[in-house]
Amino acid sequence: MINAKIQAHFAESIQTKIVAAEALPEVIESAAIALSNTLIRGNKILVCGNGGAAALAQIFSSHLLNKYEKERPSLPAIAITADSALLSAIASDSNFDEIYAKQISALAQSGDVLMVISHGGNSRNMIKAVETALSKSIQIIALNGVDGGELAGLLGSDDIEIRAPSDKGSRIEEIHLLVINCLSDLIDQQLFPQH
């Protein structure tokens, strides 16, 4: 019984990845080019998400700031999910919906990119983050799932949505991690081809 359940998890994960492998390469390539160009210009990448997506934001920023698989110079990326004192201060003093928007308002500059990672695109703090970035003409790269939610409707023609082909949180999270690994590798290849 348990063995069958485990095999079912693997099978569902594999099937979701097969569908994603067909649907997502072009948008992943577009995102990798946009992120690489941002870094080449000397700008930075801000990343945010809630729950497991917050952890993915930190993984992506660590790939850029430290390394992905090979040693190379550090790249400017900030996971604005990581400062618990700041997040709790904003949530307590202002509103939880503002935890990322306030940081974007203060830290984002013209030419930067905001990457948002969301299971379904309907969390109020993520919507506020995107609205704030758009008000500053910051390009958005959205790792999303389900039907894209309200967040997908905010994106403009210069923004990029990479939507995991699933409505299940665990599968969406797995696809988002794989996308982050792809982006990290592609950025390294574009910026440091000799490494």
Stockholm file with secondary structure:
# STOCKHOLM 1.0

chainA/1-195         MINAKIQAHFAESIQTKIVAAEALPEVIESAAIALSNTLIRGNKILVCGNGGAAALAQIFSSHLLNKYEKERPSLPAIAITADSALLSAIASDSNFDEIYAKQISALAQSGDVLMVISHGGNSRNMIKAVETALSKSIQIIALNGVDGGELAGLLGSDDIEIRAPSDKGSRIEEIHLLVINCLSDLIDQQLFPQH
#=GR chainA/1-195 SS CHHHHHHHHHHHHHHHHHHHHHHSHHHHHHHHHHHHHHHHTTCCEEEEESTHHHHHHHHHHHHHHTCSSSCCCCCCEEETTCCHHHHHHHHHHTCGGGTTHHHHHHHCCTTCEEEEECSSSCCHHHHHHHHHHHHTTCEEEEEECTTCHHHHHHCCTTCEEEECSCSCHHHHHHHHHHHHHHHHHHHHHHHCTTC
#=GC SS_cons         CHHHHHHHHHHHHHHHHHHHHHHSHHHHHHHHHHHHHHHHTTCCEEEEESTHHHHHHHHHHHHHHTCSSSCCCCCCEEETTCCHHHHHHHHHHTCGGGTTHHHHHHHCCTTCEEEEECSSSCCHHHHHHHHHHHHTTCEEEEEECTTCHHHHHHCCTTCEEEECSCSCHHHHHHHHHHHHHHHHHHHHHHHCTTC
//
